[in-house]
Amino acid sequence: MAASLAGSAAFAFPVAGAASGAAAGPGGAEVAGGPAASKPFRMDLYRQGDFVGQTNLVQCVGASMQMMLNMMRPFDDRTAAFQLELQNLARKWSPRRFPGAGPTAPTRPRRGASSRGWAFGLTLLGYGPYRLTGFVSVEEAVESAALAMRRTGRPAGLLVWQGANAWVMSGFEASGDPLTDASADVSHVFVQDPLYPRTSSVWGPSPAPDSRLSLDVLDADFVPWRLTSTSAMAGRFVVVLPLDWRPRGGRPRRA
């Protein structure tokens, strides 16, 4: 399967009003120089047709991988067969059982795939590297994801609902370009929830494809991993983060 996956696309641009004469950045983005670097900035990798809903209630990871690959390739594969193939790949690299709610609690069988399998699966397919990373706040998580997306031209993954669901972060809006402005603050994110159009009895309705969410709205779903979990990510905001593996001082790598 990896041999058949190739190509990527990325779209990022300063918000209307930014200065012209920008230089090309990673993934075909425009990076404005001088004063334009502090102007509002928007990036969104989503294209019409990229969204795929999960085919059942346990394949959120497989569907999220499928959407991320759609964003990174010049064509979309929205088939159920491809989603199942991706789900099985992620499950292959996932722990077979969930940890219990405490050190002495019994484990239980895993029905879906883990975030570890999500990150490792994308990397094995040649669209990484991706790494599972935990952060202490929503702001730190989304700003780190935004910077990683700018460096790589690839989407990020968010573990929402205390780790029970997988969302794709396809883009963001910020006060400046995080690649050139270290003080840039992320104000909104663009997300894809593979559970859409279903509604969770606990978390409510899923956002529509490519929804633009403020951090206050995102905070209702993107919450820390279960504190009762024995996972090292317990209490953290968990992101499947694209990594830039350029050598020190080198140019950004196109995904």
C-alpha positions in Angstrom: 0.0 0.0 0.0 2.8 2.4 0.8 4.2 2.3 -2.7 0.9 3.6 -4.1 0.7 6.6 -1.9 2.5 9.7 -3.3 2.2 13.5 -3.5 0.8 16.2 -1.3 -1.0 19.5 -1.4 -1.1 22.3 1.1 -2.7 25.7 1.1 -1.7 28.6 3.4 -1.9 32.3 3.0 -1.9 35.6 4.9 -5.4 36.9 5.4 -6.6 39.5 2.9 -4.7 42.7 3.3 -1.2 41.2 3.7 1.6 42.5 1.7 2.5 41.0 -1.7 5.9 39.8 -2.8 5.9 36.9 -0.4 8.4 34.1 -0.6 7.4 30.4 -1.1 7.3 28.4 2.0 6.7 24.7 2.9 3.9 22.9 1.1 3.5 25.8 -1.4 2.5 28.3 1.3 3.4 31.9 1.0 5.5 33.4 3.8 5.4 37.1 3.8 8.5 39.0 4.7 9.0 42.1 6.8 6.0 43.8 8.3 3.6 41.3 6.7 4.9 38.6 9.0 2.8 40.0 11.8 -0.4 40.2 9.8 -3.3 37.8 10.5 -2.6 34.4 8.9 -4.8 31.5 7.8 -3.9 28.0 6.7 -6.3 25.2 5.7 -5.3 22.0 4.0 -8.9 20.8 3.5 -10.3 20.5 0.0 -13.8 19.6 -1.0 -14.0 15.8 -1.1 -11.3 15.2 1.6 -13.9 14.4 4.3 -14.7 10.8 5.0 -17.1 9.6 7.7 -16.2 6.6 9.7 -18.1 3.5 8.5 -18.8 2.3 12.1 -18.5 3.5 15.6 -15.0 2.2 16.2 -13.1 3.3 13.1 -12.4 7.0 14.0 -8.7 6.5 13.6 -8.9 4.8 10.3 -11.2 7.5 9.0 -9.0 10.3 10.3 -5.9 8.7 8.7 -7.9 8.5 5.4 -8.8 12.2 5.6 -5.2 13.1 6.3 -4.0 11.1 3.4 -6.6 12.8 1.2 -5.2 16.1 2.2 -1.6 15.0 1.5 -2.2 13.5 -1.9 -3.4 14.9 -5.2 -6.4 12.6 -5.2 -8.9 11.3 -2.7 -9.8 7.8 -1.8 -13.0 7.8 0.2 -13.8 4.1 -0.1 -14.8 1.9 2.9 -12.2 -0.7 1.8 -9.3 1.8 2.1 -10.6 3.0 5.5 -10.7 -0.6 6.8 -7.1 -1.2 5.5 -5.9 1.9 7.4 -7.8 0.9 10.5 -6.2 -2.6 10.4 -2.7 -1.0 10.0 -3.3 1.2 13.0 -4.6 -1.7 15.0 -1.6 -3.8 14.2 0.6 -1.2 16.0 -1.9 -0.6 18.9 -1.9 -2.2 22.3 -4.5 -5.0 22.3 -6.0 -4.0 25.6 -6.9 -0.7 27.3 -5.1 0.1 30.6 -7.4 0.0 33.6 -8.6 3.1 35.5 -5.8 2.6 38.0 -2.7 0.5 38.7 -4.7 -2.4 40.0 -7.7 -2.2 37.7 -8.2 -4.9 35.1 -7.5 -4.1 31.4 -10.2 -4.5 28.8 -10.0 -5.5 25.1 -9.5 -2.7 22.5 -12.2 -2.5 19.9 -10.7 0.3 17.8 -7.1 1.5 17.1 -4.9 3.6 19.3 -3.4 7.1 18.8 0.0 5.3 18.8 -1.1 3.2 15.8 -2.4 6.3 14.1 0.9 8.1 14.3 3.0 5.0 13.5 0.7 4.0 10.6 1.0 7.3 8.8 4.8 7.2 9.3 5.0 3.6 7.9 3.1 4.7 4.8 5.7 7.4 4.1 3.7 10.4 5.2 5.5 11.0 8.4 7.2 11.1 10.7 4.3 11.6 13.1 4.7 11.5 16.9 2.2 11.3 19.7 2.7 14.3 21.9 1.0 15.6 25.1 0.6 19.2 26.2 -0.5 20.9 29.4 -3.0 23.4 27.8 -5.2 23.7 24.7 -3.3 26.8 23.7 0.1 25.0 23.8 -1.3 22.0 21.9 -2.9 24.0 19.0 0.0 26.4 18.7 2.5 23.5 18.6 0.3 21.8 16.0 0.0 25.0 13.9 3.8 25.5 13.9 4.3 21.8 12.9 1.8 22.1 10.1 3.6 25.2 8.8 6.9 23.5 8.9 5.7 20.3 7.2 2.6 21.2 5.1 0.8 18.2 6.7 -2.3 18.0 9.0 -2.3 17.1 12.7 -4.5 14.8 14.7 -6.4 15.7 17.9 -7.4 13.2 20.6 -10.8 14.6 21.8 -13.4 13.4 24.3 -10.8 12.3 26.8 -9.2 10.1 24.1 -12.4 8.5 22.9 -12.5 10.1 19.5 -10.1 11.2 16.8 -10.3 14.6 14.9 -8.2 16.0 12.1 -6.8 19.5 12.5 -6.6 20.7 8.9 -5.8 24.3 9.5 -5.8 27.3 11.8 -6.1 31.1 12.0 -3.5 33.1 14.0 -2.4 36.6 14.7 0.7 36.0 12.5 2.5 33.3 10.7 3.9 30.9 13.3 6.8 30.0 11.0 8.1 33.6 11.1 6.5 35.1 14.2 7.2 33.4 17.5 4.6 35.5 19.2 1.7 34.5 16.9 -1.4 33.3 18.8 -3.8 30.8 17.3 -7.4 32.0 17.6 -9.3 29.3 15.6 -8.8 25.8 14.2 -10.4 24.0 11.3 -11.4 20.4 12.2 -12.8 17.3 10.6 -14.7 14.9 12.9 -15.2 11.5 11.2 -18.2 10.8 13.4 -20.2 13.5 11.6 -23.2 13.7 11.2 -23.8 11.5 14.2 -24.5 12.9 17.7 -22.8 11.7 20.9 -25.1 11.2 23.9 -22.3 12.6 26.0 -20.5 15.2 23.9 -23.3 16.3 21.6 -23.4 16.8 17.8 -20.3 16.4 15.8 -19.1 19.6 13.9 -19.6 19.7 10.2 -16.6 19.1 7.9 -14.0 21.9 7.9 -15.7 23.7 10.8 -13.9 26.8 12.1 -13.8 26.6 15.9 -12.6 29.2 18.4 -10.4 27.8 21.1 -13.2 28.4 23.6 -15.5 26.2 21.5 -12.8 23.6 20.8 -12.1 23.4 24.6 -15.5 21.7 25.1 -14.3 18.7 23.1 -10.5 18.8 23.1 -10.0 18.0 26.8 -7.2 16.2 28.6 -6.8 12.5 28.4 -8.5 10.6 31.2 -6.8 11.4 34.5 -7.8 7.9 35.7 -5.8 6.3 32.9 -2.4 4.8 33.6 -1.2 6.1 30.2 1.8 8.5 30.2 -0.6 10.9 28.4 -3.1 11.1 31.3 -4.1 14.6 32.0 -2.5 15.9 28.8 -4.0 17.4 25.6 -2.8 14.9 23.0 -1.8 15.6 19.5 -0.7 13.4 16.6 2.0 15.8 15.5 3.7 16.0 12.1 7.5 16.3 12.5 9.9 18.2 10.3 13.0 16.1 9.8 15.1 18.6 8.0 18.7 18.8 9.1 19.6 21.6 11.4 19.8 24.8 9.4 18.3 23.1 6.3 15.2 24.0 4.3 11.7 22.7 5.3 10.8 19.4 3.8 7.7 19.1 1.6 5.5 16.2 2.8 
